[in-house]
């Protein structure tokens, strides 16, 4: 492959957390920054080292699930070196970046829920339903669902994502593609849930993104990270209470305690919450991958 020259000049897209650069030759450099978001709002306070965790954990899951669904990963930028870059990106960028294949993104957040938590719990408490579907009475917060459910949403560039029915997904992408999104999302979740449970972590829910490359549907963006998933400590799991977690629930809980209305601007995070979140992200990575992350 021809060497790619880059000093990161070709910014293609800036998301809530990731910055994506066009490397040419059908490749992208996807940089997971230390920015953090909650309730679809980018916060003014970042989480140090978070981008390193997100890229390394995504790389782990993309490799582990490739037998189920192909994905866009070429490799971690820091591992590719001169075989892909004539001028490698700066070290602080390379540690947070993946080189990926460029695909046409499907503008749907593919969410799978295996437990009653978050917005699903809020709806159940209010209406006794889970995303519009009937549910057994007497369920508790954190209860495991009889079977994982596919609850897609829109992918909003600004503002909040909105729930979608499978019919609405089919209207957007066609019935065959809609069913494929559901089937593959559930397969990834079930595989990851079973693996993580053996490592002492419950994946309560997660969200995925898919794209089209050469007519084939592939996984893109990130996969099964503490940013895109709820990770609970399996050893202390007990329905009916808030679960010990390895994700950004510390951030959500603190934000809610301030009375913030989930609209910009968000308040600054205190150092205690930043440190707790950073430490738990790293613990999740180490438990799931069996590898330690060097100093962040």
C-alpha positions as CSV (number, residue, x, y, z in Angstrom):
1,X,0.0,0.0,0.0
2,X,1.2,3.5,-0.8
3,X,2.4,5.5,2.2
4,X,-0.1,7.9,3.6
5,X,1.1,11.4,4.4
6,X,-0.7,13.0,7.3
7,X,-0.2,15.6,9.9
8,X,-4.0,15.5,10.5
9,X,-5.0,18.3,8.1
10,X,-8.0,16.6,6.5
11,X,-10.7,16.7,9.2
12,X,-13.7,14.9,7.8
13,X,-16.0,14.9,10.8
14,X,-16.0,16.0,14.4
15,X,-18.5,14.0,16.5
16,X,-19.3,14.2,20.2
17,X,-16.2,12.2,21.1
18,X,-14.4,11.2,17.9
19,X,-12.5,13.2,15.3
20,X,-12.3,11.5,11.9
21,X,-9.6,12.3,9.3
22,X,-9.5,11.3,5.7
23,X,-6.3,9.5,4.9
24,X,-7.1,8.8,1.3
25,X,-6.9,5.3,-0.3
26,X,-10.3,4.5,1.2
27,X,-9.0,4.8,4.8
28,X,-9.8,7.0,7.8
29,X,-8.0,7.9,10.9
30,X,-10.6,7.8,13.8
31,X,-9.3,9.5,16.9
32,X,-11.1,8.9,20.2
33,X,-10.6,12.0,22.2
34,X,-10.9,12.5,25.9
35,X,-14.1,14.5,25.4
36,X,-17.1,13.0,27.1
37,X,-20.8,13.3,26.5
38,X,-23.9,12.5,28.6
39,X,-27.6,12.7,27.6
40,X,-26.4,13.5,24.1
41,X,-24.6,16.7,25.3
42,X,-20.8,17.2,25.1
43,X,-19.5,18.1,28.6
44,X,-17.0,20.9,29.2
45,X,-14.8,18.5,31.2
46,X,-13.0,15.6,29.6
47,X,-11.9,12.3,31.2
48,X,-8.1,11.9,31.0
49,X,-7.0,8.8,29.1
50,X,-10.5,7.9,28.0
51,X,-9.7,8.0,24.3
52,X,-6.9,5.4,24.8
53,X,-9.4,3.0,26.5
54,X,-12.0,3.5,23.8
55,X,-9.7,2.7,20.9
56,X,-8.0,-0.2,22.6
57,X,-11.3,-1.8,23.7
58,X,-12.9,-1.3,20.3
59,X,-9.9,-2.9,18.7
60,X,-10.3,-5.9,21.1
61,X,-14.0,-6.4,20.4
62,X,-13.7,-5.8,16.6
63,X,-11.1,-8.6,16.5
64,X,-13.1,-10.9,18.8
65,X,-16.4,-10.6,17.0
66,X,-15.1,-10.6,13.4
67,X,-16.3,-14.1,12.9
68,X,-19.9,-12.8,13.5
69,X,-19.9,-9.6,11.6
70,X,-17.1,-8.0,9.5
71,X,-16.0,-4.6,10.6
72,X,-14.0,-1.5,9.5
73,X,-10.9,-2.0,11.6
74,X,-7.5,-2.0,9.9
75,X,-5.5,-1.6,13.2
76,X,-4.5,0.7,16.0
77,X,-2.6,3.7,14.6
78,X,0.3,3.2,17.1
79,X,0.8,-0.4,15.8
80,X,0.8,0.4,12.0
81,X,3.7,2.8,11.8
82,X,5.6,3.2,8.6
83,X,3.6,0.6,6.7
84,X,0.7,3.0,6.6
85,X,2.1,6.4,7.4
86,X,5.0,8.2,5.8
87,X,4.7,10.7,8.7
88,X,3.0,8.9,11.7
89,X,0.6,11.0,13.7
90,X,1.9,12.4,17.0
91,X,2.1,9.9,19.9
92,X,-0.7,11.4,21.9
93,X,-3.0,11.0,18.8
94,X,-1.7,7.5,17.7
95,X,-2.5,6.1,21.2
96,X,-6.1,7.2,20.7
97,X,-6.6,6.3,17.1
98,X,-7.7,3.5,14.8
99,X,-7.1,3.3,11.1
100,X,-10.4,2.1,9.6
101,X,-11.9,1.4,6.2
102,X,-14.2,4.1,4.9
103,X,-17.9,2.9,4.7
104,X,-21.2,4.6,4.0
105,X,-22.7,5.0,7.5
106,X,-26.3,3.8,8.2
107,X,-27.8,6.7,10.3
108,X,-29.3,4.5,13.0
109,X,-28.1,3.8,16.5
110,X,-28.5,0.0,17.0
111,X,-29.2,-0.4,20.7
112,X,-29.6,-3.8,22.4
113,X,-30.8,-4.0,25.9
114,X,-30.6,-7.1,28.1
115,X,-31.5,-5.6,31.4
116,X,-34.1,-3.0,32.6
117,X,-32.0,0.2,33.0
118,X,-31.7,3.8,31.8
119,X,-34.5,5.1,29.7
120,X,-36.1,1.6,29.5
121,X,-36.5,1.6,33.3
122,X,-37.8,5.2,33.2
123,X,-40.5,4.2,30.7
124,X,-41.4,1.0,32.6
125,X,-41.9,2.9,35.9
126,X,-44.2,5.4,34.1
127,X,-46.1,3.2,31.7
128,X,-45.3,-0.4,32.5
129,X,-44.0,-0.9,29.0
130,X,-40.5,-1.3,27.5
131,X,-40.2,0.8,24.3
132,X,-43.9,0.6,23.7
133,X,-44.1,-3.1,24.2
134,X,-46.0,-4.8,27.1
135,X,-43.8,-6.1,29.9
136,X,-44.4,-8.3,33.0
137,X,-45.6,-6.4,36.1
138,X,-43.5,-6.1,39.2
139,X,-40.2,-5.8,37.5
140,X,-37.3,-4.1,39.4
141,X,-34.6,-1.8,38.2
142,X,-31.8,-3.9,36.8
143,X,-33.8,-7.0,36.2
144,X,-32.6,-9.2,33.3
145,X,-35.1,-9.2,30.5
146,X,-36.5,-12.6,29.3
147,X,-34.6,-12.0,26.0
148,X,-32.5,-9.1,24.7
149,X,-34.4,-6.5,22.8
150,X,-33.4,-4.4,19.8
151,X,-34.4,-0.7,20.4
152,X,-33.0,1.4,17.6
153,X,-32.9,5.2,17.7
154,X,-32.1,8.0,15.2
155,X,-28.5,9.2,15.1
156,X,-28.8,13.0,15.7
157,X,-25.8,15.2,15.0
158,X,-27.2,17.7,17.5
159,X,-29.9,17.3,20.1
160,X,-31.3,14.1,21.3
161,X,-31.7,10.7,19.5
162,X,-35.3,9.6,19.1
163,X,-36.7,6.1,19.4
164,X,-37.5,4.2,16.2
165,X,-39.8,1.3,15.5
166,X,-38.6,-1.5,13.3
167,X,-41.1,-0.3,10.7
168,X,-39.5,3.1,10.8
169,X,-36.1,1.5,10.4
170,X,-37.5,-0.5,7.4
171,X,-38.8,2.7,5.8
172,X,-35.3,4.2,6.0
173,X,-33.2,1.2,4.9
174,X,-35.6,-1.5,3.6
175,X,-37.1,-4.4,5.4
176,X,-34.3,-6.9,4.6
177,X,-31.6,-4.5,5.9
178,X,-33.7,-3.6,8.9
179,X,-34.0,-7.3,9.9
180,X,-30.3,-7.8,9.2
181,X,-29.5,-4.8,11.6
182,X,-31.6,-6.4,14.3
183,X,-30.2,-9.9,13.8
184,X,-26.6,-8.9,13.8
185,X,-27.0,-6.5,16.7
186,X,-28.5,-9.2,18.8
187,X,-25.8,-11.7,17.8
188,X,-23.0,-9.3,18.8
189,X,-24.7,-8.5,22.1
190,X,-25.3,-12.1,23.1
191,X,-21.8,-13.2,22.3
192,X,-20.2,-10.2,24.1
193,X,-22.6,-10.6,27.1
194,X,-21.6,-14.3,27.5
195,X,-17.9,-13.5,27.2
196,X,-17.9,-10.5,29.6
197,X,-19.9,-12.4,32.2
198,X,-17.1,-14.9,32.4
199,X,-14.7,-11.9,33.2
200,X,-17.0,-10.6,35.9
201,X,-18.8,-7.9,34.0
202,X,-22.4,-7.7,33.0
203,X,-23.1,-5.9,29.7
204,X,-26.6,-4.5,30.5
205,X,-27.0,-2.7,27.2
206,X,-24.9,-1.4,24.3
207,X,-25.2,0.5,21.1
208,X,-23.6,-0.2,17.7
209,X,-23.3,1.4,14.3
210,X,-23.2,-0.2,10.9
211,X,-22.1,0.9,7.5
212,X,-22.1,-0.4,4.0
213,X,-18.8,-1.3,2.2
214,X,-18.8,-2.8,-1.2
215,X,-22.4,-3.8,-0.7
216,X,-21.7,-5.6,2.6
217,X,-23.0,-4.5,6.0
218,X,-20.1,-4.0,8.5
219,X,-19.7,-2.7,12.0
220,X,-18.2,0.8,12.2
221,X,-17.3,3.5,14.8
222,X,-16.7,2.0,18.3
223,X,-17.8,-1.3,19.8
224,X,-18.7,-2.4,23.3
225,X,-16.8,0.4,25.2
226,X,-17.7,2.0,28.5
227,X,-18.9,5.0,26.4
228,X,-21.4,2.9,24.4
229,X,-22.4,0.4,27.0
230,X,-23.5,-0.2,30.5
231,X,-21.0,-2.4,32.3
232,X,-22.0,-3.7,35.7
233,X,-19.9,-5.5,38.3
234,X,-21.3,-9.1,38.1
235,X,-20.1,-10.0,41.7
236,X,-22.4,-7.4,43.3
237,X,-25.3,-7.5,40.8
238,X,-28.7,-7.3,42.5
239,X,-31.9,-6.1,40.9
240,X,-33.8,-3.3,42.7
241,X,-30.8,-1.0,43.1
242,X,-28.3,1.0,41.3
243,X,-25.5,-1.3,40.1
244,X,-21.8,-0.9,40.7
245,X,-20.5,0.0,37.3
246,X,-17.5,0.3,35.0
247,X,-18.9,3.0,32.7
248,X,-19.9,6.7,32.8
249,X,-22.8,6.2,35.2
250,X,-20.8,8.2,37.8
251,X,-21.1,11.1,35.4
252,X,-24.8,10.6,34.7
253,X,-25.7,10.3,38.4
254,X,-23.7,13.4,39.4
255,X,-25.2,15.5,36.5
256,X,-28.7,14.4,37.6
257,X,-27.9,15.4,41.2
258,X,-27.3,18.9,40.1
259,X,-30.7,19.4,38.7
260,X,-29.3,19.9,35.2
261,X,-32.0,19.7,32.5
262,X,-29.9,17.7,30.0
263,X,-29.7,20.7,27.6
264,X,-26.5,22.6,26.8
265,X,-24.6,24.0,28.4
266,X,-23.7,21.2,30.8
267,X,-21.9,21.9,34.2
268,X,-18.2,21.2,34.8
269,X,-17.5,17.9,36.4
270,X,-15.8,17.8,39.8
271,X,-12.3,16.2,40.0
272,X,-13.7,13.3,42.1
273,X,-16.1,12.2,39.4
274,X,-13.5,12.6,36.7
275,X,-11.0,10.4,38.6
276,X,-13.6,7.7,39.4
277,X,-14.8,7.5,35.8
278,X,-11.2,7.3,34.5
279,X,-10.3,4.6,36.9
280,X,-13.4,2.5,36.2
281,X,-12.9,2.8,32.4
282,X,-9.4,1.4,32.8
283,X,-10.6,-1.4,35.1
284,X,-13.2,-2.4,32.6
285,X,-10.6,-2.6,29.9
286,X,-8.2,-4.7,32.0
287,X,-11.0,-7.1,33.1
288,X,-12.3,-7.7,29.6
289,X,-9.1,-7.8,27.6
290,X,-6.8,-9.3,30.3
291,X,-4.3,-6.6,29.5
292,X,-3.2,-3.6,31.4
293,X,-3.2,-0.1,29.8
294,X,0.1,1.7,30.2
295,X,0.1,5.0,32.0
296,X,-2.6,7.2,30.6
